Amino acid sequence: MGLEDRESMRILRDAVDPDHGSEALVREIYSRWFGTDLSARDLFPPDMEKQRQVFAHALCWLCDQLIAQRAEEPVAFLAQLGRDHRKYGVTEQHYATLQVALLTTLRAHLAESWDRRLNEAVHDVVELVVGVMSGAADAETSPPFCDGTVLEHLRPTRDVSIIRLKMDHPLSYLPGQYVPVQVPQWPRRWRYLSPSIPADPQGYIEFHVRSVPGGMVSTAIVGEARPGDRWRCSNPHGAMHIDRDDGDVLMVAGSTGLAPLRTLIMDLARFGENPRVHLFFGARYPCELYDLRTLWEIASTNPWLSVTPVSEHRINPPWASQFPDVTPPRGLHVRQTGTLPDIVTRYGSWSDRQILLCGKPEMVLATKEALVAKGAVAERIRHDPLAS
């Protein structure tokens, strides 16, 4: 029965589920793989903990989808994963040795439950993963990545950097998408960043990066990025977008979560007529509303755009004097004090709007829950996958 054997699929799912203690199993899979293929170890950063967690969650999600007899989304996910993994330098040999490591380790771990049916299910899942990923990678003809040079590093506030680059070749992406980025300070540690301007035919691109406590890559970018640094960007992900025929729009951005929404707004500015867009842009302090002047410039010539600044604190901290004044000229809505979920829902349910949320996972979840409780339609609320 293979993939149709739900009972065997559940046994496999429980084995790889992080909530059921799959850490030892996943660790053994990688150890066996690296032991038989030394070149595979060079594909990954020294610290493997995050990688093992991501791998376990992906396998668990895949099993859930197959148990529910949903094949289209898993196949599309695996194909995208295969195309994306080209940037790491994954070869056909790596897929072959990974397949052996997966089958051998899973059989040893599930020895007490192993029978003909489980054997068939495990083989089918592993062959699906390896086959779709390697096949999609082989079929892709576009370059796996593009390099670029940092032209400018701006520090509008203490924890935020604006990085402007010129890519060696134009990078193709849609407004609202995000791209994997590798910086020279942390080789082999790819992070997703959202461009803050639409794709440029000359190859210019801009990122807004906030230093996250404990975040090695973001902290290195904010503290160490310099003009002349060589960055590497790979193929875009994400489906956040605006349907210009689906009514007016509510946007909620926390800190550098502004970047993809700003790109969408700049793209809309190409058109003479647009749905109304109301953007709430929030931060902890007024001085951290770092891009209000740009938003003011766009809103001043595009009457369909309204911007409400929001800060959790009414006044700035002492260190604000060390950074540029971000106060825009008159023209935006009066700044509100409070949290984004509270301020946004104070204006109503927004049930007639397309709703786009972007920022910290906690803010996105809290705002979504508050909007739904107020009467917004959950299916009309969009955001990117939330980091764990």
C-alpha positions in Angstrom: 0.0 0.0 0.0 2.9 2.3 0.6 1.8 5.9 0.8 -1.8 4.9 1.2 -1.1 2.9 4.4 -2.2 5.4 7.0 -1.4 3.2 9.9 2.2 2.8 8.8 2.5 6.4 7.9 1.4 7.4 11.5 4.1 5.1 12.9 6.7 7.0 10.8 5.2 10.4 11.7 5.4 9.7 15.4 9.0 8.6 15.0 10.0 11.9 13.4 7.8 14.2 15.5 9.9 16.6 17.6 7.1 16.6 20.3 7.6 12.8 20.6 11.3 13.0 21.2 12.7 12.6 17.7 16.0 14.5 18.4 18.1 11.3 18.8 16.7 9.8 15.6 17.3 12.9 13.5 20.8 13.3 15.0 21.6 9.7 14.0 20.4 10.3 10.5 22.8 13.2 10.0 25.6 11.3 11.8 25.2 8.3 9.5 25.0 10.5 6.4 28.1 12.4 7.3 29.9 9.2 8.2 29.4 7.7 4.8 29.7 10.9 2.8 32.2 13.3 4.2 31.4 15.9 1.5 27.9 16.3 2.9 29.1 17.7 6.2 30.6 20.7 4.3 27.1 21.7 3.2 26.1 22.7 6.7 27.2 25.2 9.4 29.1 23.9 12.4 26.0 24.2 14.7 23.5 21.7 13.5 20.8 22.1 16.1 18.6 24.5 14.1 19.0 22.4 10.9 17.9 19.2 12.7 14.8 21.0 14.1 13.8 22.2 10.7 14.4 18.8 9.1 12.3 17.1 11.8 9.4 19.6 11.4 9.5 19.2 7.6 9.3 15.4 7.8 6.5 15.6 10.3 4.5 18.0 8.2 5.1 15.8 5.1 3.7 12.8 6.9 0.7 14.7 8.1 -0.1 15.7 4.5 0.3 12.2 3.2 -1.8 10.7 6.0 -4.5 13.2 4.9 -4.1 12.0 1.4 -3.0 15.4 0.2 -0.2 15.0 -2.4 -0.2 18.2 -4.4 1.1 20.6 -1.8 3.9 18.2 -0.5 5.1 17.6 -4.0 5.2 21.3 -4.7 7.0 21.9 -1.4 9.6 19.2 -2.1 10.2 20.5 -5.6 10.8 24.0 -4.3 13.1 22.6 -1.6 15.1 20.8 -4.3 15.5 23.9 -6.4 16.4 25.9 -3.4 19.0 23.5 -2.1 21.1 24.0 -5.3 22.5 27.1 -3.5 24.2 24.8 -0.9 26.0 22.8 -3.6 23.9 19.7 -3.2 24.7 17.1 -5.9 23.1 13.8 -7.1 25.6 11.9 -5.0 24.5 13.7 -1.9 20.9 12.7 -2.5 21.9 9.1 -3.1 23.9 8.9 0.2 21.1 10.7 2.1 18.6 8.1 0.9 20.7 5.3 2.2 21.2 7.1 5.6 17.5 7.7 5.9 16.4 4.1 5.1 19.1 2.5 7.3 18.5 4.7 10.3 14.7 4.6 10.2 14.8 0.8 9.9 17.1 0.5 12.9 15.0 2.9 14.9 11.7 1.3 14.1 12.9 -2.3 14.4 10.3 -3.4 16.9 7.5 -2.2 14.5 9.2 -3.2 11.2 7.2 -5.4 8.9 6.4 -5.6 5.2 3.9 -2.8 5.3 6.0 -0.3 7.2 9.0 -1.2 5.0 7.0 -0.3 2.0 5.7 3.0 3.5 9.1 4.2 4.6 10.7 3.3 1.3 8.0 5.2 -0.6 8.3 8.3 1.6 12.1 8.4 1.3 11.9 7.8 -2.5 9.3 10.6 -2.8 11.5 13.1 -0.9 14.7 12.2 -2.7 13.1 11.7 -6.1 11.1 15.0 -6.2 13.9 17.1 -4.7 16.7 15.8 -7.0 14.4 15.7 -10.0 13.4 19.4 -9.5 17.0 20.4 -9.0 18.1 18.7 -12.2 15.3 20.2 -14.2 15.9 23.8 -13.0 17.9 25.9 -15.5 18.2 29.2 -13.7 21.3 30.0 -11.6 21.1 28.8 -8.0 22.2 32.2 -6.6 23.4 35.6 -7.5 26.2 37.6 -5.8 26.2 41.4 -5.2 28.2 44.1 -3.5 27.1 46.2 -0.6 27.1 49.9 -1.7 25.7 51.5 1.5 25.0 50.7 5.1 22.7 53.1 6.9 21.9 53.0 10.7 18.6 55.0 11.1 18.2 53.7 14.6 20.1 51.5 17.2 18.9 48.1 16.1 18.0 48.6 12.5 20.2 48.7 9.4 19.3 49.6 5.8 21.6 47.7 3.4 21.8 48.7 -0.3 23.4 46.5 -2.8 24.2 46.2 -6.5 23.8 42.6 -7.7 26.0 41.3 -10.4 22.9 40.3 -12.3 19.3 41.6 -11.8 17.5 39.5 -9.1 14.0 38.5 -10.1 11.3 38.5 -7.4 7.7 39.6 -7.0 6.7 42.5 -4.6 6.1 41.0 -1.1 8.4 38.0 -1.6 11.5 37.2 0.5 14.9 35.8 -0.6 17.5 33.6 1.1 20.7 35.7 1.8 24.2 34.7 2.9 26.6 37.3 4.3 30.4 36.9 4.5 30.4 37.2 8.3 28.5 33.9 8.5 29.2 31.6 5.5 26.7 28.7 5.0 24.1 30.3 7.3 21.3 31.5 5.0 18.7 33.8 6.3 15.5 35.1 4.7 15.3 38.8 4.1 12.5 40.8 2.3 13.6 43.4 -0.3 12.2 46.8 0.5 12.0 47.9 -3.1 10.5 46.2 -6.2 12.9 44.2 -8.5 15.2 46.6 -10.3 16.4 45.9 -13.9 19.8 47.3 -13.1 20.3 44.9 -10.1 19.9 47.4 -7.2 18.2 45.9 -4.1 17.7 47.1 -0.5 17.1 45.2 2.7 16.0 46.4 6.2 17.5 44.3 8.9 16.8 44.4 12.6 19.2 43.0 15.1 17.5 40.2 16.9 18.7 39.2 20.5 20.7 36.0 20.1 20.5 36.2 16.3 24.0 35.7 15.0 23.4 36.8 11.4 21.2 39.8 12.0 23.6 41.1 14.7 26.6 40.7 12.4 24.8 42.5 9.6 23.8 45.5 11.8 27.1 45.6 13.6 29.6 44.6 10.9 28.3 45.0 7.3 30.5 47.3 5.3 30.5 48.8 1.7 32.3 46.4 -0.5 31.1 43.2 1.3 30.0 40.5 -1.1 26.5 39.1 -0.4 24.9 36.1 -2.0 21.1 35.9 -2.7 19.1 32.9 -3.9 15.7 32.4 -5.5 12.7 34.1 -3.9 9.9 32.6 -1.8 6.6 33.7 -0.5 3.2 34.6 -1.9 2.2 37.7 0.0 0.4 40.0 -2.5 -2.4 42.4 -3.1 -5.3 41.6 -5.3 -6.2 45.0 -6.9 -9.7 43.6 -7.7 -10.5 42.3 -4.2 -11.3 45.5 -2.3 -9.4 47.8 0.0 -6.4 46.8 2.0 -5.2 46.9 5.7 -1.5 46.5 6.3 0.1 46.0 9.7 3.9 46.2 10.0 6.1 45.9 13.0 9.6 47.3 12.7 11.5 45.9 9.7 8.3 43.9 8.9 7.7 47.1 6.9 10.0 46.0 4.1 7.8 43.7 2.0 4.7 45.9 2.6 6.7 48.9 1.5 7.6 47.0 -1.7 4.0 46.3 -2.4 3.0 49.9 -1.8 5.8 51.1 -4.1 4.6 48.7 -6.8 1.0 49.9 -6.5 2.3 53.5 -7.0 2.9 52.5 -10.7 -0.9 52.5 -11.2 -3.2 55.5 -11.6 -6.0 53.9 -9.6 -5.7 51.6 -6.6 -7.8 50.2 -3.7 -7.5 52.2 -0.6 -4.5 51.1 1.6 -4.2 51.9 5.3 -0.9 51.0 6.8 -0.2 50.8 10.6 3.6 51.0 11.1 4.6 50.1 14.7 7.8 50.1 16.9 8.7 50.3 20.5 9.8 54.0 20.5 8.9 56.9 18.2 12.5 57.0 17.0 12.3 53.4 15.8 9.7 54.3 13.2 12.7 54.6 10.9 11.1 54.9 7.5 8.3 57.4 8.1 9.8 60.0 5.7 9.7 57.6 2.8 6.1 56.6 3.6 5.2 60.3 3.9 6.7 60.9 0.4 4.7 58.1 -1.1 1.4 59.1 0.7 1.8 62.8 -0.3 1.4 61.9 -4.0 -0.8 58.8 -3.7 -4.2 59.7 -2.0 -5.2 56.0 -1.8 -2.5 55.5 0.9 -3.0 56.3 4.6 -0.3 55.8 7.2 -0.7 55.6 11.0 2.5 55.5 13.0 2.3 53.5 16.3 4.8 53.3 19.2 4.5 51.4 22.4 6.2 54.2 24.3 5.2 57.9 24.1 8.7 59.3 24.4 12.1 58.3 23.1 15.0 56.8 25.2 18.2 58.8 25.8 20.1 57.0 23.1 17.7 58.3 20.4 19.8 61.5 20.1 22.7 59.5 18.6 20.6 58.6 15.5 18.9 60.7 12.8 15.5 62.3 13.5 12.9 60.2 11.8 10.0 62.6 12.3 8.3 63.2 8.9 6.7 66.5 7.8 3.1 67.1 8.6 0.7 64.9 6.6 0.6 61.5 8.1 -2.0 60.5 10.7 -1.2 61.5 14.3 1.1 58.9 16.0 -0.8 56.6 18.3 0.7 55.1 21.5 0.0 51.4 22.4 0.5 48.0 20.9 -0.4 47.3 17.3 -3.2 44.7 18.0 -4.9 47.2 20.3 -4.5 50.3 18.1 -5.5 48.5 14.9 -8.7 47.0 16.3 -9.6 50.3 18.0 -10.4 51.5 14.5 -12.9 48.7 13.8 -13.0 45.1 12.6 -11.6 45.8 9.1 -13.9 42.9 7.9 -14.2 44.5 4.5 -10.4 44.5 3.8 -7.7 42.3 2.5 -5.3 42.1 5.5 -1.5 41.7 5.3 0.5 41.3 8.5 4.3 41.3 8.8 6.7 41.5 11.8 7.6 39.4 14.8 5.7 36.1 15.0 4.2 37.2 18.4 2.9 40.5 16.9 1.5 38.8 13.9 -0.3 36.1 15.9 -1.7 38.6 18.4 -2.9 41.0 15.7 -4.5 38.2 13.8 -6.3 36.9 16.9 -7.5 40.4 17.8 -8.8 41.1 14.3 -10.7 37.8 14.1 -12.2 38.4 17.5 -13.3 41.8 16.3 -15.0 40.3 13.2 -12.4 40.1 10.5 -12.5 37.2 8.1 -9.6 34.8 8.9 -9.3 33.7 5.3 -8.6 37.2 4.2 -5.6 37.6 6.5 -2.3 36.9 4.9 1.2 36.6 6.4 4.4 34.7 5.6 5.2 31.5 7.5 6.1 32.3 11.1 9.6 31.4 12.3 9.7 28.9 15.1 
